[in-house]
């Protein structure tokens, strides 16, 4: 099992920036890819950004050009740099790790991001 702990959420004015962090521990060697998801009130959880072990990234259309996902393997930490934040970005953000052998998804507890217009 991979244990994930997010931090860095908070309240920010529209147009501002936040950086989320996700510290991973446990069976880190089994991680194949990591991702950030978010869930707004009354909505389904959605993928925001993903990054593979090869460094290949993918973003939701709604955040392209504003958010950047990165990973520091030495620190076992995943990041999400969020710029030009909009009220629609308000949600609980979750860190996700996909492991293989066997296939498994692990989740953090989530961190609240609130963007004030």
FENFEN-V633945 format. One record per pair of residues at least 24 apart in sequence whose ideal C-beta (glycine too) atoms are under 10 Angstrom apart, sorted by sequence separation. I is the first residue (numbers start at 1). GAP is how many residues later the second one is. If there is no record, write none. Layout:
BEGIN
i & gap
I & GAP
I & GAP
END
This chain:
BEGIN
i & gap
1 & 24
2 & 24
3 & 24
36 & 24
38 & 24
62 & 24
89 & 24
90 & 24
91 & 24
1 & 25
2 & 25
3 & 25
33 & 25
38 & 25
63 & 25
89 & 25
90 & 25
1 & 26
2 & 26
62 & 26
63 & 26
89 & 26
90 & 26
2 & 27
36 & 27
51 & 27
62 & 27
87 & 27
88 & 27
90 & 27
2 & 28
20 & 28
51 & 28
85 & 28
87 & 28
1 & 29
2 & 29
49 & 29
51 & 29
85 & 29
86 & 29
87 & 29
88 & 29
4 & 30
6 & 30
78 & 30
85 & 30
87 & 30
36 & 31
49 & 31
80 & 31
82 & 31
85 & 31
86 & 31
2 & 32
48 & 32
49 & 32
36 & 33
49 & 33
80 & 33
82 & 33
35 & 34
48 & 34
34 & 35
34 & 37
33 & 38
31 & 40
48 & 41
31 & 42
36 & 42
38 & 42
34 & 43
35 & 43
36 & 43
48 & 43
34 & 44
36 & 44
28 & 45
31 & 45
35 & 45
46 & 45
48 & 45
36 & 46
45 & 46
48 & 46
50 & 46
52 & 46
20 & 47
24 & 47
31 & 47
45 & 47
28 & 48
40 & 48
43 & 48
48 & 48
50 & 48
17 & 49
19 & 49
20 & 49
22 & 49
24 & 49
40 & 49
41 & 49
45 & 49
47 & 49
26 & 50
40 & 50
41 & 50
19 & 51
21 & 51
24 & 51
25 & 51
38 & 51
40 & 51
41 & 51
45 & 51
23 & 52
24 & 52
38 & 52
39 & 52
40 & 52
23 & 53
24 & 53
38 & 53
39 & 53
21 & 54
22 & 54
23 & 54
24 & 54
37 & 54
38 & 54
39 & 54
22 & 55
23 & 55
37 & 55
38 & 55
39 & 55
21 & 56
22 & 56
37 & 56
38 & 56
21 & 57
22 & 57
36 & 57
37 & 57
20 & 58
21 & 58
22 & 58
36 & 58
37 & 58
20 & 59
21 & 59
35 & 59
36 & 59
37 & 59
19 & 60
20 & 60
35 & 60
36 & 60
19 & 61
20 & 61
34 & 61
35 & 61
18 & 62
19 & 62
20 & 62
34 & 62
35 & 62
45 & 62
18 & 63
19 & 63
33 & 63
34 & 63
35 & 63
17 & 64
18 & 64
19 & 64
33 & 64
34 & 64
17 & 65
18 & 65
32 & 65
33 & 65
34 & 65
45 & 65
16 & 66
17 & 66
31 & 66
32 & 66
33 & 66
16 & 67
17 & 67
18 & 67
30 & 67
31 & 67
32 & 67
33 & 67
15 & 68
16 & 68
17 & 68
30 & 68
31 & 68
32 & 68
15 & 69
16 & 69
28 & 69
30 & 69
31 & 69
32 & 69
7 & 70
12 & 70
14 & 70
15 & 70
27 & 70
29 & 70
30 & 70
35 & 70
37 & 70
8 & 71
14 & 71
15 & 71
18 & 71
22 & 71
24 & 71
26 & 71
28 & 71
30 & 71
32 & 71
37 & 71
39 & 71
5 & 72
6 & 72
8 & 72
13 & 72
14 & 72
22 & 72
23 & 72
27 & 72
29 & 72
30 & 72
32 & 72
34 & 72
36 & 72
38 & 72
8 & 73
12 & 73
14 & 73
20 & 73
22 & 73
24 & 73
26 & 73
31 & 73
37 & 73
38 & 73
40 & 73
2 & 74
4 & 74
6 & 74
8 & 74
13 & 74
14 & 74
20 & 74
21 & 74
22 & 74
27 & 74
30 & 74
14 & 75
18 & 75
20 & 75
22 & 75
31 & 75
38 & 75
14 & 76
30 & 76
12 & 77
27 & 77
12 & 78
11 & 79
27 & 79
26 & 80
9 & 82
24 & 82
9 & 83
9 & 84
24 & 84
8 & 85
23 & 85
6 & 86
22 & 86
6 & 87
6 & 88
7 & 88
20 & 88
6 & 89
22 & 89
4 & 90
5 & 90
21 & 90
4 & 91
20 & 91
4 & 92
2 & 93
4 & 93
18 & 93
20 & 93
2 & 94
3 & 94
2 & 95
18 & 95
1 & 96
2 & 96
18 & 96
2 & 97
18 & 97
1 & 98
16 & 99
15 & 100
16 & 100
6 & 101
7 & 101
9 & 101
10 & 101
11 & 101
12 & 101
14 & 101
2 & 102
4 & 102
6 & 102
9 & 102
10 & 102
11 & 102
12 & 102
13 & 102
14 & 102
15 & 102
1 & 103
2 & 103
3 & 103
4 & 103
5 & 103
6 & 103
8 & 103
9 & 103
10 & 103
11 & 103
12 & 103
13 & 103
14 & 103
2 & 104
4 & 104
5 & 104
6 & 104
7 & 104
9 & 104
10 & 104
11 & 104
12 & 104
13 & 104
1 & 105
2 & 105
3 & 105
4 & 105
6 & 105
8 & 105
9 & 105
11 & 105
2 & 106
4 & 106
5 & 106
6 & 106
END
